[in-house]
Amino acid sequence: MNNLTAREKGFMYVITLLIIVVLGYFFGIRTLNNKYDEYRAELQSLQERKAYLDQLRENNASMASEIEILKSSCSEIELSFIDRLETECIEQYVLKTFETAGCPFLTDISSGEIGMGSVTYPDGTTCPDNVVCMQISVSYVSTDGYTVTQYNRTPDFTPGSQQSVEDTIDDLSGQMGQNDYAKRIGYDQFIAALKKINSENSSCIKVGSLTASETNGYMTLTATINFYGTSLRNRISVDDSKAPYTYWCGDTNVDTKGGFIGFPYVCDNEKSLWYGVVNMNLEPSSNKPFAAYWANSLFKTQLGEANDDIRELIGFGSEPAEATPTPTPAAT
């Protein structure tokens, strides 16, 4: 290197510098340019993904809003039906409504489910959700415009009443067919109770039928009332209403030590609510599955004799006129 001339040395320096520049371009600037292009492509890809995610977020927000609207609509439909159909609560509500309307003389009440159609999907499977219907049938009677009425020991004919039974009967017997007893009451009150029930919840309570018939001077009034509910697999709404037909709102803590259910012919239990009450609704049954045939026959015979005594007591005990014998045609 020391034997080279200054010109040769200068030339070598130039060549070395060019080599350094070329190597710097290939291993430095060119590499950076390639990285820059890659970064720009990656940036564009990220920007496009960000735009997609932003759009997706907006769609999710819109979809969440639509889901809430649909949930609200589903809840509104669900709440248009009764959440749980509990027979005892519905019957108690119906009976209380009739009693409040002034129609207390119930003769029969029954309940039963009405079959509702199921929904079939296009693939042939059956929808697990369906509408259910509970039908309540009631039968009431009106007064006859003559006879003294009694409801819930009013008036009180029991030995423990403030006024003696004899005095009570004497006071009321003279009012037969007069004042309030001269009015046949029950039909208007029966209709008013049905209108009240039908308007309680027009979406899920419907009066199904109404009949009225004449029976021995009074009217027998019957009606069917349908209560509609749902059986849902995945219910959305929560029914927190306190409608009187959805929960028990009748009497509680009733003293039943003396027995409560059933009206016996004779009650000698002083703790019973039936003590001292005379059961005048004595209609002999043509068949008593729990009784021997002779016992049932004897009961009907004794009841017939008792009814004759009652007819004499109320002035209908005159002996029937003897039938006029039918003349026998002369032989030809």
Phi and psi in degrees as GROMACS dihedral restraints (atoms count N, CA, C in turn):
[ dihedral_restraints ]
;  ai    aj    ak    al  type     phi  dphi    fc
    3     4     5     6     1   -73.9    20    10
    4     5     6     7     1   -20.3    20    10
    6     7     8     9     1   -81.6    20    10
    7     8     9    10     1    -9.0    20    10
    9    10    11    12     1   -77.6    20    10
   10    11    12    13     1   149.8    20    10
   12    13    14    15     1   -78.9    20    10
   13    14    15    16     1   169.6    20    10
   15    16    17    18     1   -63.1    20    10
   16    17    18    19     1   -36.7    20    10
   18    19    20    21     1   -64.5    20    10
   19    20    21    22     1   -43.0    20    10
   21    22    23    24     1   -66.2    20    10
   22    23    24    25     1   -39.9    20    10
   24    25    26    27     1   -62.0    20    10
   25    26    27    28     1   -42.1    20    10
   27    28    29    30     1   -61.9    20    10
   28    29    30    31     1   -41.6    20    10
   30    31    32    33     1   -62.2    20    10
   31    32    33    34     1   -40.2    20    10
   33    34    35    36     1   -64.1    20    10
   34    35    36    37     1   -40.1    20    10
   36    37    38    39     1   -63.3    20    10
   37    38    39    40     1   -40.2    20    10
   39    40    41    42     1   -64.6    20    10
   40    41    42    43     1   -45.6    20    10
   42    43    44    45     1   -60.4    20    10
   43    44    45    46     1   -44.1    20    10
   45    46    47    48     1   -61.5    20    10
   46    47    48    49     1   -41.6    20    10
   48    49    50    51     1   -63.6    20    10
   49    50    51    52     1   -42.6    20    10
   51    52    53    54     1   -62.8    20    10
   52    53    54    55     1   -40.7    20    10
   54    55    56    57     1   -61.6    20    10
   55    56    57    58     1   -43.3    20    10
   57    58    59    60     1   -61.6    20    10
   58    59    60    61     1   -41.9    20    10
   60    61    62    63     1   -64.6    20    10
   61    62    63    64     1   -45.8    20    10
   63    64    65    66     1   -62.2    20    10
   64    65    66    67     1   -44.6    20    10
   66    67    68    69     1   -64.4    20    10
   67    68    69    70     1   -37.9    20    10
   69    70    71    72     1   -64.3    20    10
   70    71    72    73     1   -36.9    20    10
   72    73    74    75     1   -67.5    20    10
   73    74    75    76     1   -47.6    20    10
   75    76    77    78     1   -68.2    20    10
   76    77    78    79     1   -41.4    20    10
   78    79    80    81     1   -97.0    20    10
   79    80    81    82     1    -4.9    20    10
   81    82    83    84     1  -121.2    20    10
   82    83    84    85     1   -76.9    20    10
   84    85    86    87     1   -62.8    20    10
   85    86    87    88     1   -44.8    20    10
   87    88    89    90     1   -63.9    20    10
   88    89    90    91     1   -41.2    20    10
   90    91    92    93     1   -62.6    20    10
   91    92    93    94     1   -42.0    20    10
   93    94    95    96     1   -64.1    20    10
   94    95    96    97     1   -39.2    20    10
   96    97    98    99     1   -60.7    20    10
   97    98    99   100     1   -43.6    20    10
   99   100   101   102     1   -62.9    20    10
  100   101   102   103     1   -43.7    20    10
  102   103   104   105     1   -61.4    20    10
  103   104   105   106     1   -40.4    20    10
  105   106   107   108     1   -60.9    20    10
  106   107   108   109     1   -43.8    20    10
  108   109   110   111     1   -63.4    20    10
  109   110   111   112     1   -40.9    20    10
  111   112   113   114     1   -64.4    20    10
  112   113   114   115     1   -43.1    20    10
  114   115   116   117     1   -63.6    20    10
  115   116   117   118     1   -39.0    20    10
  117   118   119   120     1   -65.4    20    10
  118   119   120   121     1   -40.7    20    10
  120   121   122   123     1   -65.4    20    10
  121   122   123   124     1   -40.7    20    10
  123   124   125   126     1   -66.8    20    10
  124   125   126   127     1   -39.3    20    10
  126   127   128   129     1   -61.3    20    10
  127   128   129   130     1   -43.7    20    10
  129   130   131   132     1   -62.9    20    10
  130   131   132   133     1   -41.7    20    10
  132   133   134   135     1   -62.6    20    10
  133   134   135   136     1   -42.2    20    10
  135   136   137   138     1   -66.0    20    10
  136   137   138   139     1   -39.3    20    10
  138   139   140   141     1   -63.8    20    10
  139   140   141   142     1   -40.6    20    10
  141   142   143   144     1   -64.9    20    10
  142   143   144   145     1   -40.2    20    10
  144   145   146   147     1   -66.6    20    10
  145   146   147   148     1   -39.4    20    10
  147   148   149   150     1   -61.2    20    10
  148   149   150   151     1   -43.0    20    10
  150   151   152   153     1   -62.8    20    10
  151   152   153   154     1   -38.6    20    10
  153   154   155   156     1   -65.5    20    10
  154   155   156   157     1   -43.8    20    10
  156   157   158   159     1   -67.4    20    10
  157   158   159   160     1   -37.3    20    10
  159   160   161   162     1   -62.5    20    10
  160   161   162   163     1   -41.9    20    10
  162   163   164   165     1   -65.6    20    10
  163   164   165   166     1   -40.5    20    10
  165   166   167   168     1   -63.8    20    10
  166   167   168   169     1   -38.5    20    10
  168   169   170   171     1   -64.2    20    10
  169   170   171   172     1   -41.2    20    10
  171   172   173   174     1   -64.4    20    10
  172   173   174   175     1   -40.3    20    10
  174   175   176   177     1   -64.9    20    10
  175   176   177   178     1   -39.5    20    10
  177   178   179   180     1   -63.8    20    10
  178   179   180   181     1   -40.8    20    10
  180   181   182   183     1   -64.1    20    10
  181   182   183   184     1   -42.3    20    10
  183   184   185   186     1   -65.7    20    10
  184   185   186   187     1   -40.4    20    10
  186   187   188   189     1   -67.0    20    10
  187   188   189   190     1   -38.7    20    10
  189   190   191   192     1   -62.5    20    10
  190   191   192   193     1   -39.0    20    10
  192   193   194   195     1   -64.8    20    10
  193   194   195   196     1   -42.2    20    10
  195   196   197   198     1   -65.9    20    10
  196   197   198   199     1   -36.7    20    10
  198   199   200   201     1   -62.8    20    10
  199   200   201   202     1   -42.5    20    10
  201   202   203   204     1   -63.7    20    10
  202   203   204   205     1   -38.6    20    10
  204   205   206   207     1   -64.7    20    10
  205   206   207   208     1   -43.4    20    10
  207   208   209   210     1   -64.6    20    10
  208   209   210   211     1   -40.1    20    10
  210   211   212   213     1   -61.8    20    10
  211   212   213   214     1   -41.4    20    10
  213   214   215   216     1   -62.9    20    10
  214   215   216   217     1   -41.4    20    10
  216   217   218   219     1   -65.3    20    10
  217   218   219   220     1   -42.6    20    10
  219   220   221   222     1   -63.4    20    10
  220   221   222   223     1   -41.6    20    10
  222   223   224   225     1   -63.0    20    10
  223   224   225   226     1   -39.6    20    10
  225   226   227   228     1   -62.8    20    10
  226   227   228   229     1   -41.1    20    10
  228   229   230   231     1   -67.9    20    10
  229   230   231   232     1   -43.5    20    10
  231   232   233   234     1   -60.4    20    10
  232   233   234   235     1   -43.5    20    10
  234   235   236   237     1   -74.9    20    10
  235   236   237   238     1    -8.9    20    10
  237   238   239   240     1   -77.3    20    10
  238   239   240   241     1    -8.5    20    10
  240   241   242   243     1  -113.8    20    10
  241   242   243   244     1   161.7    20    10
  243   244   245   246     1   -76.1    20    10
  244   245   246   247     1   133.8    20    10
  246   247   248   249     1   -65.3    20    10
  247   248   249   250     1   -53.3    20    10
  249   250   251   252     1  -130.0    20    10
  250   251   252   253     1   130.0    20    10
  252   253   254   255     1   -96.2    20    10
  253   254   255   256     1   100.2    20    10
  255   256   257   258     1  -106.0    20    10
  256   257   258   259     1   114.7    20    10
  258   259   260   261     1   -56.7    20    10
  259   260   261   262     1   -45.0    20    10
  261   262   263   264     1   -64.7    20    10
  262   263   264   265     1   -35.3    20    10
  264   265   266   267     1   -71.3    20    10
  265   266   267   268     1   -41.5    20    10
  267   268   269   270     1   -66.5    20    10
  268   269   270   271     1   -45.1    20    10
  270   271   272   273     1   -63.2    20    10
  271   272   273   274     1   -42.0    20    10
  273   274   275   276     1   -61.6    20    10
  274   275   276   277     1   -39.7    20    10
  276   277   278   279     1   -65.3    20    10
  277   278   279   280     1   -44.1    20    10
  279   280   281   282     1   -62.6    20    10
  280   281   282   283     1   -48.3    20    10
  282   283   284   285     1   -63.3    20    10
  283   284   285   286     1   -39.9    20    10
  285   286   287   288     1   -65.2    20    10
  286   287   288   289     1   -39.0    20    10
  288   289   290   291     1   -64.0    20    10
  289   290   291   292     1   -44.7    20    10
  291   292   293   294     1   -64.9    20    10
  292   293   294   295     1   -41.0    20    10
  294   295   296   297     1   -64.7    20    10
  295   296   297   298     1   -43.4    20    10
  297   298   299   300     1   -63.6    20    10
  298   299   300   301     1   -33.9    20    10
  300   301   302   303     1   -75.6    20    10
  301   302   303   304     1    -5.1    20    10
  303   304   305   306     1    93.3    20    10
  304   305   306   307     1    24.9    20    10
  306   307   308   309     1  -126.5    20    10
  307   308   309   310     1    80.9    20    10
  309   310   311   312     1   -94.5    20    10
  310   311   312   313     1   -13.6    20    10
  312   313   314   315     1   -85.1    20    10
  313   314   315   316     1    77.2    20    10
  315   316   317   318     1   -77.1    20    10
  316   317   318   319     1   134.8    20    10
  318   319   320   321     1  -112.4    20    10
  319   320   321   322     1   -22.4    20    10
  321   322   323   324     1  -163.6    20    10
  322   323   324   325     1   143.1    20    10
  324   325   326   327     1  -144.2    20    10
  325   326   327   328     1   139.1    20    10
  327   328   329   330     1  -147.4    20    10
  328   329   330   331     1   161.2    20    10
  330   331   332   333     1  -141.1    20    10
  331   332   333   334     1   154.4    20    10
  333   334   335   336     1  -170.5    20    10
  334   335   336   337     1   153.9    20    10
  336   337   338   339     1   -82.3    20    10
  337   338   339   340     1   140.3    20    10
  339   340   341   342     1  -102.3    20    10
  340   341   342   343     1   127.3    20    10
  342   343   344   345     1   -65.2    20    10
  343   344   345   346     1   131.1    20    10
  345   346   347   348     1  -114.7    20    10
  346   347   348   349     1   146.5    20    10
  348   349   350   351     1   -68.0    20    10
  349   350   351   352     1   146.9    20    10
  351   352   353   354     1   -98.3    20    10
  352   353   354   355     1   160.2    20    10
  354   355   356   357     1   -96.6    20    10
  355   356   357   358     1   130.0    20    10
  357   358   359   360     1  -108.2    20    10
  358   359   360   361     1   128.8    20    10
  360   361   362   363     1   -75.2    20    10
  361   362   363   364     1   162.8    20    10
  363   364   365   366     1   -57.7    20    10
  364   365   366   367     1   -28.0    20    10
  366   367   368   369     1   -82.9    20    10
  367   368   369   370     1     3.1    20    10
  369   370   371   372     1    95.1    20    10
  370   371   372   373     1    -9.8    20    10
  372   373   374   375     1   -79.5    20    10
  373   374   375   376     1   159.3    20    10
  375   376   377   378     1  -100.5    20    10
  376   377   378   379     1   135.7    20    10
  378   379   380   381     1   -65.9    20    10
  379   380   381   382     1   131.6    20    10
  381   382   383   384     1   -73.3    20    10
  382   383   384   385     1   -15.8    20    10
  384   385   386   387     1   -92.8    20    10
  385   386   387   388     1   140.0    20    10
  387   388   389   390     1  -156.0    20    10
  388   389   390   391     1   164.2    20    10
  390   391   392   393     1   -89.2    20    10
  391   392   393   394     1   139.4    20    10
  393   394   395   396     1  -119.8    20    10
  394   395   396   397     1   152.9    20    10
  396   397   398   399     1  -137.3    20    10
  397   398   399   400     1   128.7    20    10
  399   400   401   402     1  -110.3    20    10
  400   401   402   403     1   123.4    20    10
  402   403   404   405     1  -105.9    20    10
  403   404   405   406     1   127.9    20    10
  405   406   407   408     1  -106.4    20    10
  406   407   408   409     1   126.1    20    10
  408   409   410   411     1  -111.6    20    10
  409   410   411   412     1   128.4    20    10
  411   412   413   414     1  -127.7    20    10
  412   413   414   415     1   152.0    20    10
  414   415   416   417     1  -137.2    20    10
  415   416   417   418     1   124.0    20    10
  417   418   419   420     1  -124.1    20    10
  418   419   420   421     1   164.3    20    10
  420   421   422   423     1  -126.3    20    10
  421   422   423   424     1   149.2    20    10
  423   424   425   426     1   -87.0    20    10
  424   425   426   427     1   174.5    20    10
  426   427   428   429     1   -79.8    20    10
  427   428   429   430     1   169.0    20    10
  429   430   431   432     1  -103.8    20    10
  430   431   432   433     1     4.8    20    10
  432   433   434   435     1    75.9    20    10
  433   434   435   436     1    16.9    20    10
  435   436   437   438     1  -147.4    20    10
  436   437   438   439     1   -53.3    20    10
  438   439   440   441     1   -75.0    20    10
  439   440   441   442     1   143.6    20    10
  441   442   443   444     1   -68.0    20    10
  442   443   444   445     1   131.8    20    10
  444   445   446   447     1   -96.5    20    10
  445   446   447   448     1   163.5    20    10
  447   448   449   450     1  -147.1    20    10
  448   449   450   451     1   134.8    20    10
  450   451   452   453     1  -146.4    20    10
  451   452   453   454     1   127.2    20    10
  453   454   455   456     1    52.5    20    10
  454   455   456   457     1    48.8    20    10
  456   457   458   459     1    62.3    20    10
  457   458   459   460     1    27.7    20    10
  459   460   461   462     1  -123.3    20    10
  460   461   462   463     1   112.2    20    10
  462   463   464   465     1   -70.7    20    10
  463   464   465   466     1   161.7    20    10
  465   466   467   468     1   -90.3    20    10
  466   467   468   469     1   116.6    20    10
  468   469   470   471     1  -108.5    20    10
  469   470   471   472     1    20.0    20    10
  471   472   473   474     1   -90.5    20    10
  472   473   474   475     1   156.4    20    10
  474   475   476   477     1   -60.3    20    10
  475   476   477   478     1   -23.5    20    10
  477   478   479   480     1   -89.2    20    10
  478   479   480   481     1     9.3    20    10
  480   481   482   483     1   -72.0    20    10
  481   482   483   484     1   159.9    20    10
  483   484   485   486     1   -64.6    20    10
  484   485   486   487     1   -37.8    20    10
  486   487   488   489     1  -103.9    20    10
  487   488   489   490     1   144.5    20    10
  489   490   491   492     1   -62.6    20    10
  490   491   492   493     1   152.9    20    10
  492   493   494   495     1   -60.9    20    10
  493   494   495   496     1   -41.2    20    10
  495   496   497   498     1   -62.1    20    10
  496   497   498   499     1   -44.6    20    10
  498   499   500   501     1   -66.4    20    10
  499   500   501   502     1   -38.2    20    10
  501   502   503   504     1   -63.2    20    10
  502   503   504   505     1   -43.9    20    10
  504   505   506   507     1   -65.8    20    10
  505   506   507   508     1   -40.2    20    10
  507   508   509   510     1   -62.6    20    10
  508   509   510   511     1   -41.7    20    10
  510   511   512   513     1   -65.6    20    10
  511   512   513   514     1   -40.4    20    10
  513   514   515   516     1   -85.6    20    10
  514   515   516   517     1   -27.9    20    10
  516   517   518   519     1   -63.9    20    10
  517   518   519   520     1   -30.7    20    10
  519   520   521   522     1   -75.8    20    10
  520   521   522   523     1    -9.6    20    10
  522   523   524   525     1   -99.5    20    10
  523   524   525   526     1     3.9    20    10
  525   526   527   528     1   -58.5    20    10
  526   527   528   529     1   125.9    20    10
  528   529   530   531     1    77.0    20    10
  529   530   531   532     1    10.3    20    10
  531   532   533   534     1  -123.5    20    10
  532   533   534   535     1   161.1    20    10
  534   535   536   537     1    51.7    20    10
  535   536   537   538     1  -128.7    20    10
  537   538   539   540     1   -64.9    20    10
  538   539   540   541     1   -29.8    20    10
  540   541   542   543     1   -73.7    20    10
  541   542   543   544     1   -13.6    20    10
  543   544   545   546     1   -83.4    20    10
  544   545   546   547     1    -3.0    20    10
  546   547   548   549     1  -105.4    20    10
  547   548   549   550     1   134.7    20    10
  549   550   551   552     1   -89.0    20    10
  550   551   552   553     1   107.5    20    10
  552   553   554   555     1  -109.9    20    10
  553   554   555   556     1   139.0    20    10
  555   556   557   558     1   148.6    20    10
  556   557   558   559     1   -38.8    20    10
  558   559   560   561     1   -66.1    20    10
  559   560   561   562     1   -52.6    20    10
  561   562   563   564     1   -60.7    20    10
  562   563   564   565     1   -38.7    20    10
  564   565   566   567     1   -67.8    20    10
  565   566   567   568     1   -36.4    20    10
  567   568   569   570     1   -63.3    20    10
  568   569   570   571     1   -45.3    20    10
  570   571   572   573     1   -65.0    20    10
  571   572   573   574     1   -40.7    20    10
  573   574   575   576     1   -62.3    20    10
  574   575   576   577     1   -39.8    20    10
  576   577   578   579     1   -65.3    20    10
  577   578   579   580     1   -41.1    20    10
  579   580   581   582     1   -64.2    20    10
  580   581   582   583     1   -41.0    20    10
  582   583   584   585     1   -63.5    20    10
  583   584   585   586     1   -39.3    20    10
  585   586   587   588     1   -63.3    20    10
  586   587   588   589     1   -45.0    20    10
  588   589   590   591     1   -65.8    20    10
  589   590   591   592     1   -43.3    20    10
  591   592   593   594     1   -65.3    20    10
  592   593   594   595     1   -28.1    20    10
  594   595   596   597     1   -93.0    20    10
  595   596   597   598     1    -4.3    20    10
  597   598   599   600     1   -62.7    20    10
  598   599   600   601     1   -44.8    20    10
  600   601   602   603     1  -154.0    20    10
  601   602   603   604     1    92.0    20    10
  603   604   605   606     1   -65.0    20    10
  604   605   606   607     1   -16.7    20    10
  606   607   608   609     1   -77.6    20    10
  607   608   609   610     1   -33.5    20    10
  609   610   611   612     1  -131.6    20    10
  610   611   612   613     1     7.5    20    10
  612   613   614   615     1  -127.4    20    10
  613   614   615   616     1   120.1    20    10
  615   616   617   618     1  -133.4    20    10
  616   617   618   619     1   131.9    20    10
  618   619   620   621     1   -76.0    20    10
  619   620   621   622     1   120.1    20    10
  621   622   623   624     1   -84.8    20    10
  622   623   624   625     1   -43.8    20    10
  624   625   626   627     1  -153.1    20    10
  625   626   627   628     1   160.9    20    10
  627   628   629   630     1  -148.7    20    10
  628   629   630   631     1   128.6    20    10
  630   631   632   633     1  -134.2    20    10
  631   632   633   634     1   149.8    20    10
  633   634   635   636     1  -138.6    20    10
  634   635   636   637     1   132.4    20    10
  636   637   638   639     1  -139.3    20    10
  637   638   639   640     1   153.6    20    10
  639   640   641   642     1   -88.1    20    10
  640   641   642   643     1   131.7    20    10
  642   643   644   645     1  -140.6    20    10
  643   644   645   646     1   103.6    20    10
  645   646   647   648     1    51.9    20    10
  646   647   648   649     1    43.3    20    10
  648   649   650   651     1    92.5    20    10
  649   650   651   652     1   -11.3    20    10
  651   652   653   654     1  -123.2    20    10
  652   653   654   655     1   172.0    20    10
  654   655   656   657     1  -106.5    20    10
  655   656   657   658     1   139.0    20    10
  657   658   659   660     1  -103.0    20    10
  658   659   660   661     1   122.1    20    10
  660   661   662   663     1  -117.2    20    10
  661   662   663   664     1   124.4    20    10
  663   664   665   666     1  -126.9    20    10
  664   665   666   667     1   151.3    20    10
  666   667   668   669     1  -154.7    20    10
  667   668   669   670     1   153.1    20    10
  669   670   671   672     1  -118.4    20    10
  670   671   672   673     1   138.8    20    10
  672   673   674   675     1  -128.4    20    10
  673   674   675   676     1   126.1    20    10
  675   676   677   678     1  -102.7    20    10
  676   677   678   679     1   130.6    20    10
  678   679   680   681     1  -113.9    20    10
  679   680   681   682     1   122.6    20    10
  681   682   683   684     1  -105.2    20    10
  682   683   684   685     1   133.0    20    10
  684   685   686   687     1  -135.8    20    10
  685   686   687   688     1  -171.7    20    10
  687   688   689   690     1  -133.6    20    10
  688   689   690   691     1   151.7    20    10
  690   691   692   693     1  -118.7    20    10
  691   692   693   694     1   102.4    20    10
  693   694   695   696     1  -113.9    20    10
  694   695   696   697     1   135.9    20    10
  696   697   698   699     1   -73.2    20    10
  697   698   699   700     1   -45.2    20    10
  699   700   701   702     1  -125.0    20    10
  700   701   702   703     1    79.4    20    10
  702   703   704   705     1   -73.8    20    10
  703   704   705   706     1   139.6    20    10
  705   706   707   708     1   -95.9    20    10
  706   707   708   709     1   -46.2    20    10
  708   709   710   711     1   -82.8    20    10
  709   710   711   712     1   163.4    20    10
  711   712   713   714     1  -122.5    20    10
  712   713   714   715     1   117.8    20    10
  714   715   716   717     1   -86.9    20    10
  715   716   717   718     1    99.2    20    10
  717   718   719   720     1  -105.0    20    10
  718   719   720   721     1    19.3    20    10
  720   721   722   723     1   -72.1    20    10
  721   722   723   724     1   160.7    20    10
  723   724   725   726     1  -118.5    20    10
  724   725   726   727     1    46.4    20    10
  726   727   728   729     1   -64.7    20    10
  727   728   729   730     1   141.8    20    10
  729   730   731   732     1   -64.4    20    10
  730   731   732   733     1   -17.0    20    10
  732   733   734   735     1   -94.7    20    10
  733   734   735   736     1     4.5    20    10
  735   736   737   738     1  -107.4    20    10
  736   737   738   739     1   -11.1    20    10
  738   739   740   741     1  -150.7    20    10
  739   740   741   742     1   160.1    20    10
  741   742   743   744     1   -73.9    20    10
  742   743   744   745     1   120.0    20    10
  744   745   746   747     1  -129.6    20    10
  745   746   747   748     1    25.1    20    10
  747   748   749   750     1   -94.7    20    10
  748   749   750   751     1  -161.1    20    10
  750   751   752   753     1   -68.2    20    10
  751   752   753   754     1   145.5    20    10
  753   754   755   756     1  -132.2    20    10
  754   755   756   757     1   165.6    20    10
  756   757   758   759     1    55.3    20    10
  757   758   759   760     1    41.7    20    10
  759   760   761   762     1   -79.1    20    10
  760   761   762   763     1   132.2    20    10
  762   763   764   765     1   -72.5    20    10
  763   764   765   766     1   113.7    20    10
  765   766   767   768     1  -118.5    20    10
  766   767   768   769     1    23.6    20    10
  768   769   770   771     1   -61.9    20    10
  769   770   771   772     1   -34.3    20    10
  771   772   773   774     1   -91.0    20    10
  772   773   774   775     1    10.4    20    10
  774   775   776   777     1    90.6    20    10
  775   776   777   778     1   145.8    20    10
  777   778   779   780     1  -136.7    20    10
  778   779   780   781     1   -38.2    20    10
  780   781   782   783     1   -88.3    20    10
  781   782   783   784     1   133.6    20    10
  783   784   785   786     1    94.3    20    10
  784   785   786   787     1   148.2    20    10
  786   787   788   789     1  -114.7    20    10
  787   788   789   790     1   101.3    20    10
  789   790   791   792     1   -77.1    20    10
  790   791   792   793     1   160.9    20    10
  792   793   794   795     1   -67.0    20    10
  793   794   795   796     1   -44.4    20    10
  795   796   797   798     1  -129.7    20    10
  796   797   798   799     1   129.7    20    10
  798   799   800   801     1  -126.4    20    10
  799   800   801   802     1   116.7    20    10
  801   802   803   804     1  -110.5    20    10
  802   803   804   805     1    14.3    20    10
  804   805   806   807     1   -94.6    20    10
  805   806   807   808     1   111.2    20    10
  807   808   809   810     1   -64.9    20    10
  808   809   810   811     1   -20.4    20    10
  810   811   812   813     1   -83.2    20    10
  811   812   813   814     1   -12.2    20    10
  813   814   815   816     1   -78.0    20    10
  814   815   816   817     1   146.4    20    10
  816   817   818   819     1   -67.9    20    10
  817   818   819   820     1   -16.9    20    10
  819   820   821   822     1   -91.0    20    10
  820   821   822   823     1    -0.8    20    10
  822   823   824   825     1   -64.9    20    10
  823   824   825   826     1   127.1    20    10
  825   826   827   828     1    84.3    20    10
  826   827   828   829     1    -1.6    20    10
  828   829   830   831     1   -95.1    20    10
  829   830   831   832     1   130.4    20    10
  831   832   833   834     1   -92.1    20    10
  832   833   834   835     1   126.8    20    10
  834   835   836   837     1   -85.6    20    10
  835   836   837   838     1   101.1    20    10
  837   838   839   840     1   -93.0    20    10
  838   839   840   841     1    -4.1    20    10
  840   841   842   843     1   -87.4    20    10
  841   842   843   844     1    64.1    20    10
  843   844   845   846     1   -98.9    20    10
  844   845   846   847     1    96.3    20    10
  846   847   848   849     1  -115.2    20    10
  847   848   849   850     1   111.1    20    10
  849   850   851   852     1   -63.9    20    10
  850   851   852   853     1   131.6    20    10
  852   853   854   855     1   -82.8    20    10
  853   854   855   856     1   142.5    20    10
  855   856   857   858     1   -71.8    20    10
  856   857   858   859     1   -14.9    20    10
  858   859   860   861     1  -154.9    20    10
  859   860   861   862     1   131.1    20    10
  861   862   863   864     1  -123.4    20    10
  862   863   864   865     1   104.3    20    10
  864   865   866   867     1   -59.7    20    10
  865   866   867   868     1   -24.2    20    10
  867   868   869   870     1   -90.0    20    10
  868   869   870   871     1    -5.5    20    10
  870   871   872   873     1  -115.0    20    10
  871   872   873   874     1   151.1    20    10
  873   874   875   876     1   -68.1    20    10
  874   875   876   877     1   154.5    20    10
  876   877   878   879     1   -60.7    20    10
  877   878   879   880     1   -37.3    20    10
  879   880   881   882     1   -71.8    20    10
  880   881   882   883     1   -33.0    20    10
  882   883   884   885     1   -67.6    20    10
  883   884   885   886     1   -39.1    20    10
  885   886   887   888     1   -67.3    20    10
  886   887   888   889     1   -40.3    20    10
  888   889   890   891     1   -64.3    20    10
  889   890   891   892     1   -41.7    20    10
  891   892   893   894     1   -64.5    20    10
  892   893   894   895     1   -39.8    20    10
  894   895   896   897     1   -61.4    20    10
  895   896   897   898     1   -45.4    20    10
  897   898   899   900     1   -64.9    20    10
  898   899   900   901     1   -36.0    20    10
  900   901   902   903     1   -66.2    20    10
  901   902   903   904     1   -46.8    20    10
  903   904   905   906     1   -64.7    20    10
  904   905   906   907     1   -37.9    20    10
  906   907   908   909     1   -65.9    20    10
  907   908   909   910     1   -38.8    20    10
  909   910   911   912     1   -61.7    20    10
  910   911   912   913     1   -41.2    20    10
  912   913   914   915     1   -65.8    20    10
  913   914   915   916     1   -38.1    20    10
  915   916   917   918     1   -65.3    20    10
  916   917   918   919     1   -39.2    20    10
  918   919   920   921     1   -65.2    20    10
  919   920   921   922     1   -34.5    20    10
  921   922   923   924     1   -63.4    20    10
  922   923   924   925     1   -40.8    20    10
  924   925   926   927     1   -63.6    20    10
  925   926   927   928     1   -39.8    20    10
  927   928   929   930     1   -65.9    20    10
  928   929   930   931     1   -39.2    20    10
  930   931   932   933     1   -63.6    20    10
  931   932   933   934     1   -39.2    20    10
  933   934   935   936     1   -64.9    20    10
  934   935   936   937     1   -38.0    20    10
  936   937   938   939     1   -63.3    20    10
  937   938   939   940     1   -37.5    20    10
  939   940   941   942     1   -96.6    20    10
  940   941   942   943     1    10.4    20    10
  942   943   944   945     1    94.3    20    10
  943   944   945   946     1    15.0    20    10
  945   946   947   948     1  -117.2    20    10
  946   947   948   949     1    33.1    20    10
  948   949   950   951     1  -100.5    20    10
  949   950   951   952     1     9.2    20    10
  951   952   953   954     1   -65.7    20    10
  952   953   954   955     1   144.0    20    10
  954   955   956   957     1   -67.5    20    10
  955   956   957   958     1   136.9    20    10
  957   958   959   960     1   -65.1    20    10
  958   959   960   961     1   144.8    20    10
  960   961   962   963     1   -62.3    20    10
  961   962   963   964     1   144.3    20    10
  963   964   965   966     1   -67.9    20    10
  964   965   966   967     1   138.4    20    10
  966   967   968   969     1   -69.1    20    10
  967   968   969   970     1   137.3    20    10
  969   970   971   972     1   -74.3    20    10
  970   971   972   973     1   125.7    20    10
  972   973   974   975     1   -64.0    20    10
  973   974   975   976     1   139.4    20    10
  975   976   977   978     1   -76.3    20    10
  976   977   978   979     1   124.6    20    10
  978   979   980   981     1   -62.9    20    10
  979   980   981   982     1   142.3    20    10
  981   982   983   984     1   -90.0    20    10
  982   983   984   985     1   125.5    20    10
  984   985   986   987     1   -62.0    20    10
  985   986   987   988     1   142.2    20    10
  987   988   989   990     1   -67.5    20    10
  988   989   990   991     1   144.6    20    10
  990   991   992   993     1   -71.3    20    10
  991   992   993   994     1   138.9    20    10
